[in-house]
Amino acid sequence: MKIKGIRWWMVSLVAAGLIINYLARNTLSVAAPTLMKDLHITTEQYSHVVVAWQLCYAFMQPVAGYLLDTIGTKIGFAAFAIAWSLACAAAAWSTGWQSLAFFRGLLGVAEAAGIPAGVKATSEWFPAKERSVAIGWFNIGSSIGALLAPPLVVWALLHGQWQWAFVIVGVAGIVWSAVWMLLYKHPRDQKLLGDAERDYILSGQEAKHSDAGAPKRSWGAMLGSRDFWAIGIPRILSEPAWQTFNAWIPLYMMTERHMNLKEIALYAWMPFLAADIGCVLGGYLSPLFHKYAKVSLFTSRKMVFVVGALFMIGPACVGLVESPYVAVALLCVGGFAHQTLSGALYAITSDMFGKNEVATATGMGGMAGYLGAAAFTALFGVLVTQVGYSPLFVVLAVFDIVAAAVVCLLARSADKTSEPRWVAASAAAK
C-alpha cells in the first residue's frame, strides 16, 4: 500500500519531535516562579541555570550535526531524543540551582540535535521549491512546545507538584522515539512512498542533496568560509530574542506586569501561538515572493528574513504601553517576527549546504546563535534588575535588523551546478 503525500506525514513526525524538544526546555521557564521559591533560587542564579543549558546546547550543536550527517537522520534523531527525555525527567530530582543547572546542561547537550535533524530530514524529503514551506511546518514544533508548557506546568502545580511536568515530558519523548524508529525512512527506502512522489522529491533536489557521494568539508573549512558566516552572524544576532522569550516571558508577566499564576497560564502561551503563525506564513511567503516579485527562490528567502526583522519593532515598543494585555500583544508580534525570520534562515542554510553538510552547518550556526544568546542571557540576568525589561527588548529588535542586513550582504546563492535538476532541465528546454 502506498500513502499519497507521505512527505507531509514525515514533516509532521519531525514537528512532533520538535514539540517535545521545546516542551522540555520551556517547562523550566513556566515552572520558574514556583521552582525558584521551593529551591531558594535567586534571579541571578536562575540566569546561571539558563546559561548552563544554552552553553551546553551551543557547543554540542556542531557535534550533533556532524553525528547526524555521519550516522543518519533516523538513528541519530532517536538516540538524542531518548537522551533529552531522560535529562528532562531528571530535573525533577533537583535540590538547588547547582543540581538544576547540571541536569539542564545535560538537556542542552541532548537537545542540540533537534533543529539540525529537522533541517536534514526536510532536505531529504522535499524538493527545493517546497523546502521553505516544509521547514515552516516542522518549525512550528518549537512554538507549540513553548505554547503547551504553561498549561502543562500549571496543571502539574494545581494537581501535584512542579516535578510532575518534567517527568511527563520525559515519558512523552521516549514514546516519540519509538514511533520515529518505527516510521521514519529515507525516501529511497520508504516502501509506503509512491514512485511518482519519489521521483518528484528526488528530481526537485539540488545535486548536492540528491548525490549520496557529495563532498563534505571539515569543520575548519566550513568555519573559514563566507557561506558559514552568512548564516552564523545572523544566528548570533537573532537567537537572543527567541531565548529571551522562552526563558523570561513568564517572569516578565509576573514581576513587571503583576500577573498571577492563572493569568500567566492564560496569556504566556500566546506569543508562541503567534510564533506558530510566523513559522507557517514565513514558509509560504518565500514561494509567493518568488512567484509574484519575480525573484529567485534564494532572494525570496532573504526577503522573508527582512520582513521578520522589521516586525521585531513591535516588542521593542513594549515599554511604551501601560496595559499588560497590549504588552502581551506586542510580545505576540515578536514571536511571529522571530519564527518568520528563523525559518527563512534555515531555508537559506539548506540552500547553501549539501546533503552531507547541511546538519553540520545548521549545528555550527546554532552554536554561534546560542553562544550569542548565552552571553545576552548572562547580561540580561544582571541588567534586568537595574534597567528593566524595556530597553533590552529594544536591543533585541536592533540585533535582528542588523542580522537582516548581514543576510542580504553576505548570503549568496549556490552556483549553477547545485541547482535542482528540474531547473536545469527547464533551462535546457528553453
Secondary structure, 3 states (H helix, E strand, C coil): CCCCCHHHHHHHHHHHHHHHHHHHHHHHHHHHHHHHHHHCCCHHHHHHHHHHHHHHHHHHHHHHHHHHHHHCHHHHHHHHHHHHHHHHHHHHHCCCHHHHHHHHHHHHHHHCCHHHHHHHHHHHHCCHHHHHHHHHHHHHHHHHHHHHHHHHHHHHHHHCCCHHHHHHHHHHHHHHHHHHHHHCCCCCCCCCCCHHHHHHHHHCCEHHHHCCCCCCCCHHHHHCCHHHHHHHHHHHHHHHHHHHHHHHHHHHHHHCCCCCHHHHHHHCCHHHHHHHHHHHHHHHHHHHHHHHCCCCHHHHHHHHHHHHHHHCHHHHCHHHCCCHHHHHHHHHHHHHHHHHHHHHHHHHHHHHCCCCCHHHHHHHHHHHHHHHHHHHHHHHHHHHHHHCCHHHHHHHHHHHHHHHHHHHHHCCCCCHHHCEHHHHHHHHHC
